Amino acid sequence: DSFPDVIQKAVAVHDPSVVAQFCIDLAQLCNTYYHMHTVIGHAHEGSRLALVAAAGQTLKNGLHVLGIGAPEMM
């Protein structure tokens, strides 16, 4: 499901844990991707950085919806 779909589902069922689970799943996928693929220094570095940045922004948005602040750096 896309992030907007997850938000709509959470609203429809009145359950913020739907968003929380999406964030957990996305964070785990990002972690796996980052450990399996070279991002910095790869021929497609720009695309890979954009993918990681988009995932990070989506996580930040999800945490915001849940009322949780996101760190700027990890």
N, C-alpha and C positions, 0 to 999 in steps of 0.2 A: 504494500500500500504506500501511496505517496504521503508526505507530511500533511497536506491539506485534507486528504481522505481520513487520516488518523484523527485529526482535530474534529472533523465532522462526526466521526464515530464516537469519540469521547463525549462530545456534546449530546449526541442522540441518546447514549446510554447513561449519561450523567456519571461518568467514571473517569477521573483523571489518570487512573493507573494505566489506561490505554496509551496515553501519551508517554508516561514514564517507561512503560515496556518498550515502546518504539525507540525511545532515547537509549535505553540499555542495549537493545539489539543493534542499533546503528553504531554505537560506540564500540561494541564487540567486533562488528564487521570492519570498521575503520582500523582497529587495532590489528586485526588479522591481515588486512591489506597492507598496512604500513610495515609489518614484519616480513611479509612475503615478497614485497616489491620495493625496489630502489626508487626513491622519489627524487631526492637531490642528486644531481649528477647523471641522471638518466637522459637518453636522447629525447624522450618525451616529458622532460621535467615540467614544462609549463602546464601541460594537460594534467599531469599527476598532481601538481600543486593546486591547480584549480579544483580538482576532485576533492582533495583533502580539505581545502578551504570551504567548499560548498557543504561538505559533511559537517565541518565545525560550525558553520553558521546555522545549519539546521538543528544541530544539538543545542546551540545557544538559544535559538528560538523556542525549542521544546522546553528547555529549562525555564525560560521566561514565562511561558504559558503556565508552568507549574508553580511560579512564584519563587524560583530558585535562581540565585545569581550564578553566572558562569565565570570561571577565572579567565583572565586574558591570556595567560600562558600556562603550559603544563610542562 
